[in-house]
Amino acid sequence: MSAKKEAMFGKIVAYNERDKKLFVLDTNVLMHDPVSMFSFDEHDIYLPMVTLEELDHNKKGMTEVARNARQASRFLDDIVSGYEGKIDEGFPLASQNSRATGRLFLQTSLIDSNLPSSLPIGKADNQILGVVLHLAKEKKNRQQVVLVTKDINMRIKARALGLTAEDYRSDKVLEDTDLLYSGMRELSPDFWEKHGKGMESWTNAGNTYYRIKGPMVESLLVNEFLYQENDKPLYLIVRDVNGASAVLSTVKDYAHAKNNVWGINTRNREQNFALNALLNPDIDFVTLLGQAGTGKTLLTLAAGLHQTLETKIYSEIIMTRVTVPVGEDIGFLPGTEEEKMTPWMGALEDNLDVLNHNSDERGDWGRAATQDLIRSRLKIKSLNFMRGRTFLEKYLIIDEAQNLTPKQMKTLITRAGPGTKVVCLGNISQIDTPYLTEGSSGLTYVVDRFKGWKHNGHVTLMRGERSRLADYAAEAL
C-alpha cells in the first residue's frame, strides 16, 4: 500500500470480528440521517445491494429525502473510492469520522435467504430481511447481527423471524420527552431561607431584582422562569448566573388589564411567562410547546403585531409552517406562493379574527383599516424557498415546528439576520412527518440545545384556554 493510502486508511491488519456487532442498515435509516453510517462506534455496518438500489432510486428531486439520499451516496463514494484492500475485509470508516472505528461491508454475492413463502422476495424490505437472516446464520463469530430500520412493521417481521431488530436511536435528543426542559420550575417553600441570606435587592424599570446564593444556583439556567404559588404568587426570571450567585427579577404581569398586548391578556401563569419571553428584546429565539388550545399562536401573533405596528422593533411578520397533510393530500394548489400556503394557515386566520375583533369601539371601518394594515405587514412564506435567504429585522414565526427535522430546523434558524426574532411553535405529541418521533423532532432538538443561552426563551404551556368543550375533549378523548 502506498504511503498516502496507508495514512488515509491505516495498515491492513488481522481484523477481529468476535467482539463486534454487525448492523445491517435499512435504506430509510440512511435517507433519514446520511451520517448514520458513522454512528455505530467500534461496530461494523453492512449494506445489502437492494439498499444501494433504493438510494439510487430516491436520489432525484428537491425533497429532504432526495438530498439525504444524495449525501449518503457521496459518503459511500468517499469511503469506497481509492481503497486498495480486499473488499471482503470491509472498508474502514475511521478515515471519514474519528468516532467510528468499525468497517463498512457491502453485499458482493447473491444470497439464498430461505424466507417463508408468505414473504415475496421481490419486495425490497423482504430482500433485506433475507440478507439479515443469512448473515445471522453465517456470521456465528459475530457478537450479534442486528437489523436497524425506522420501519416499525419491518422490525415486527424481523422479530417474527427470530432476528434482532432495532430502531435508529442516534438521532434522538432524549429517550424520555418527560425530561425535556420546560423553561420553568417551582420554588420550594424554604427557598428564600436557603438562598436569601445576605441577599441584595434593587429596583429598575419597574422590576425588582434579587442577587441570591445557595445550593440551587448552579442548576439555574438564564431566562428560566421561576414561580412560587401562595397567598401572594411570585413570578421570577433568571437574568444572570455567575459562578455561585444568580440574579433574579420579577416579570411583568400581562394578566392585568392595563398591560394588555394588542387587546390580549394572559389567562394563566405559563401564558404570562410566554409573553414575557416574546416581548423581551434581548431574547432572539423563543420556543413554545403545548397542546392545542393553549394559546401559542394567539400570544405569538399579538406580541408580533405589538412589536411590528406599535413599537416598530421589527419591519414585518413572516409566518411559515411545514406542509404535511393530516389526511389525504389534496394535490397541487393554484396561485402564488402565498395563495398556495393559505389553506395551511387556517390557524393564522382564526387568530387574526380574534385579535381584530377585540376592540369593538373602532367600528366596522376601524376594523377594516386595521385588517388592511395587518395584512400589509404579515407575509406567508413556504419552507421550500427558505434556503439561501436572510431575514433582516423580521419577526419569524415557524408554526407546527414539531414536523421539522433537526437539519431543517437548522436551515431555518440560520436564515435570521441582525435584528430578527425567531419563534417556534409546536406540539411534539402531534407529529405527522414519517420516521420523526418526539425524541428526534427538530423542535425537541432546539429546545434541548438552546437551553441556558442568554438570548433564548422557552415555555411549555400546560393549560388549554380555547373552551370548556375543547378542554374536556383534550382530557377525555
Protein Blocks (a to p, Z undefined) as FASTA:
>chain_A
ZZklmmmnopaddddfklpccddddfklmmmmmmlmmmnojaccdddfklmmmmmmmmgc
jbfklmmmmmmmmmmmmmmgopabdfklopafklmomklmcdcdddfbdcdekpafklcf
kbmklmmmmmmmmmmmmmmmbmbdcdddfblklmmmmmmnopacdddfklpmbfblklpc
ehiacddfklmmmmmgopacddeehiacdddedjklmmpcehiacddddfbdcddddfbd
ehjbccddddddfkbmklcgehiacfbfklmmmmmmmmmmkbmbdcddddehilmmmmmm
mmmmmmmmmnomafbdcdddddddfbdcebjaeddfklmmmmmmmmmmmmmmmmmmmpmm
nommlmmmmmmmmmmmpccddfklmgopacehiacddehklmpcfklmmmmmmmpcghia
cdddddfklcfbghiafklgmklmmmmmmgopakbccdddfbdckbmmlmmmmmmZZ
